[in-house]
């Protein structure tokens, strides 16, 4: 009898302890001076194929920074919330991170979920660093606390149109009907009119199509020489395959999320000759200061997305370090001012140098174009 009461008592105590640990107060003790950083990721939703390496790049970079002693000897705690590219979950995660945990900076993800927290970030005065490069996110009047590491979609797309103009080309558009696929279409059409590039066909494609025969025939019949691809590597690989099958010589120009290492792997020989607005230095390029460290991290599938995750974390660490050097409190407002003080800063040499002003949050205004040659991306043109 006594033994039975004892075990029931132990069980109740265990359950009560477990329940209490669901509350924020029951967490591992933080080292004094710890800086909390939020991270909203997509590991399970649509486009998680790029969401995972982006999230892992941020995570691995902060782990390395902590191994070096943190930021100015202050440890950094990353609070990741996986939201699956879901807008309501992203809003809830942002509110938790900015409210319950008081973070001053959040690493974010895609277009619709980042758009959903634009006003929240402004009201909370929290830095938000999405890996969507929507043109709205570089407008400080609309998103005063948003900072991106790479050229926005619209600026990059304008560069692509100027490249097509130099080739005396005719442009087709293949895009997903929502999110980042549509984001630069207005800019593309505006630039095409300015430089005299005819847009000869516009076609919608899903993120994961099984066929692009209809679209390929449309581009072939319109005599398109180039096709802008605002989509994923999966869609770009299917289009590359079916353009070849339909005997079209059109060359695809993939955006930063379409033309990556996965495209080469998926498309195989059909990838040869196609183009991309590639987002970082190539993995293994040791001219980049941090490449040796990244290679030593031993990531299972290193690619441009993983590298850009590192670049984003290194950029955040830089502005946090600048604030500490000036003996400023780590707040979103103070960090925003530190972004404005950066001058041609390339985080780890991984992405082109960035500059921001209170009037313009574009990190840069030009892009490089890469081409698949012998199964790897090679830079062939820079605006």
Secondary structure, 3 states (H helix, E strand, C coil): CHHHHHHHHHHHHHHHHHHHCCCCCCCCCCCCCCEEEEEEECCCCCCHHHHHHHHHHHHHHHHHHHHCCCECCECEEEEEEECCCCHHHHHHHHHHHHHHCCCCEEECCCHHHHHHCHHHHHHHCCEEECCCCCHHHHCCCCCCCECCCCCCHHHHHHHHHHHHHHCCCCEEEEECCCCHHHHCHHHHHHHHHHHCCCEEEEEECCCCCCCCHHHHHHHHHCCCCEEEEECCHHHHHHHHHHHHHCCCCCEEEECCCCCCHHHHHHHHHHHCCCEECCCCCCCCCCCCCCHHHHHHCCCCCCCHHHHHHHHHHHHHHHHHHHHHHCCCCCCHHHHHHHHHHCCCECHHHCCCCECCECCECCCCCCCEEEEEECCEEEEEEEC
